[in-house]
Amino acid sequence: MNDKIWLSSPHMGTKEQFYVNEAFDTNWIAPLGPHVNGFEQDLATYTHAKHVAALSSGTAALHMALIMLGIEPGDEVICQSMTFSASANPIAYLGAIPVFVDSEEDTWNMCPVLLKQAIEERVKLGKKPKAIIPVHLYGMPAKMDQINAVAQNYGIPVIEDAAEALGSTLHGKPMGTFGLMGILSFNGNKMITTSGGGALVSDNEAYITKSRFLATQARDNAPHYQHSEIGYNYRMSNVCAAIGRGQMEVLDERVAKRRANFEFYQTALKQFEGISFLKEPEGYFSNRWLTTILVDPKLTNGVTREKIAEVLAADNIESRPLWKPMHLQPVFAASPFYGNGLSEKLFKNGLCLPSGSNLSDKDLTRIVEKMIEVLT
């Protein structure tokens, strides 16, 4: 059997081992340490955020952000429906209620029109949402100018889920810095990885300081172990941060390679009318974390998304359907939803293609040849 081609696997550079060895040599094999401080500074420099807290995951960062806003049981938080469950789970951690909003066609992200409708209806019910969580799906920036305008009109803070969007920009401004707070992810399949990890970014120093405190088990400044608040074990380890520092040095290269993957697929498959790609609107710059396609069986002689995935899998090539929307998930079946049917269409016909920055030309050619084989 041919070698496995993964959807999006980790890709190390040249300096990660150096920084990890430094952590070992100095015996900083513990949570926190100089590499955590250095990684936070690297992220602040790259994103232009004033303050950064390196944490154990993007999910932990979102949990901290909601805590900073005082979200309590019974509160409502608006969340994009077309996303991974980690965008919504922290809402449930706090006993709050997610209110899901569908996507728009230009970016596949939260629809500002439906967002406004959802807020107005929740306000009429006496349940004004306490926060809004848009997501930059597959690295494509959401319509943050419009989303922020709606949010500001109703006085609702925005938390950007930029887990998939490190390296993406909107009108030159890095994603994760449009909201009151933003979250990043360094999971093994993301643009860069720290094995597992995430970060909370904000220009609000008090939020980041408090998040670091709570994420370190909320230990009071006392000579003994004293705790006045419930804390969490959410801080990043010095060893993981060491990997992250090396990854930051090759981040721009990783973005360039994933964008090149997208261009390769688009050029190779442009002959097939039933295969479409998400274009960048003017002023939008996507890191193209994952290259995604929509398959229209009416234009592909009946070839479906499932058939393409089946043929790829038979050749040991991983692909994956687009995210199943949150409003279709059994665990969130009772949650309010404001939709237009787009996310369900995307889920039905969408496929993520292998997109790792370590894909070779040979890998890409093999993938495309298999797709052409089934589409011809």
RAPE-V740309 format. One line per field, one symbol per residue. psi: psi as a letter, one per 20 degrees, with the letter a starting at -180 (. if undefined). A space follows every 10 residues. Layout:
# RAPE-V740309
psi=???
This chain:
# RAPE-V740309
psi=qqqpoqgnrq oqbiighghg hhgghjkmmr qarhhgghgg hgggggijqh qpoprirhgh ghggghhhjk prpiqpppqp hnrqhhhhgh ghhjjrppop parrhhijap ohghgggggg hhghjkmpqi rpnqqnpkip prmhggghgg ghhjlpqpop nkhjjpiqqo kipqqijhah qqqqqkrhja gqqkfqraqp qqiohhgggh ggghiljlpq nqiroppiqp rqmjqqqhgg hgghghhhij ghhgggghhh gghgggghji iohjoqqoqp rpipopilgp pqqppohhjk kiprghgghg gghhjkpprp qrppqhiiph hkhiqqporj ighhgghhiq ppqpjqijpr hgggggghhh ghghi.
